[in-house]
Amino acid sequence: MLLHRTCAGPDPESFGIDCPLPILYAVSAMGAKLCFYSQPRNGQLTPRRILLDSEVTVDVAPRERWNYDILEGDGVQRFRAVVEEIRQDVQLCEVSATLLSVHKLLCVIIL
């Protein structure tokens, strides 16, 4: 699966396509600050993408979206909660053995 990225976040037209999990998660990092994205299958990406306006300057990377710090307790807790939710979703889904193996490998690397 390919994700198309812009400075305003993942492209909502392609984010989540062909994902066997009920919710696809993404994390954007700016230094130690994290912004969590999620998109339920056939649902809307949150936080929503900020559309560019050719006549008005728009802050395409609002600071308040990166409201978790991976070096602080709440950031670590949120990150681990997302990893655990993905782990549970993978166990519940009927996915290929390859995807399950890759997920386990990623969880080991992350934790």
Secondary structure, 3 states (H helix, E strand, C coil): CCCCEECCEECCCCCCCCCCCCEEEEEEEECCEEEEEEEECCCCCECCCCCCCCCCCCCCCCHHHCCEECCCHHHHHHHHHHHHHHHHHHHHCCCCHHHHHHHHHHHHHHC
